[in-house]
Amino acid sequence: MIKAVIFDMDGVLIDSEPLHLDYAFKLFKELNITMTPNEYSKFIGTTSLYMWSNIKDTYNLENTVESLINKERNGFFEFLSSPNTNIKPIDHIPELLGALKENNFKTAVASSSPMRVIKYIINNFELAKQFNELVTGDYVERSKPNPDIFLYAAKKLDVSPEQCVVIEDSHNGVLAAKNAGMKCIGFKNPNSGNQDLSKADTIIHSFNEIDILNL
């Protein structure tokens, strides 16, 4: 029996992947990194540590991984919180969260984004009361597609992995959910790139397709 729903954030709660892509390529240009959008898509859903460790090795950057992470995170937060940045919840997300709360499901955000970004988004759209827990990839040792972040979220919610369903828009996120022994709903977000969601138990194109009584 499903007792908890765990949400990824970027590309699931908010349509932020285009913002990540836009900012990342400005930063890549500054660092003289040549990368295609298709190459970048493999990092969607992963932590900053995973991404920059790989990029540093691939492009032989002199910068430390720590300095690259700080540069990216500080720059993206400034970019995200700018008055000129237009971002909103994905259609039907507020209604879905409200229905889950009314039906006594536990809920969590489990995102590879840093907590400062998670809290900014959740508070900005007045969604804080809809979640029992907020979890960042910084809390665990291994990035998606490893299951660590979802297992951590389940523990915080005090439910077993089998009692959880994860909603993800990325290949890495779907694999992480299945590696955690959880049911997974894959959300086909066209702005998240060509993500392989085939391992998900169900694939949806809109959140009004979810029947919470049959999770």
PyMOL commands that set and color helices and strands:
alter all, ss='L'
color gray80, all
select helices_A, chain A and resi 17-30+37-41+48-59+65-80+93-102+115-124+128-130+137-139+148-157+161-163+171-179+190-192+207-209+212-214
alter helices_A, ss='H'
color red, helices_A
select strands_A, chain A and resi 4-7+106-111+133-136+164-168+183-187+202-204
alter strands_A, ss='S'
color yellow, strands_A
deselect
rebuild
show_as cartoon
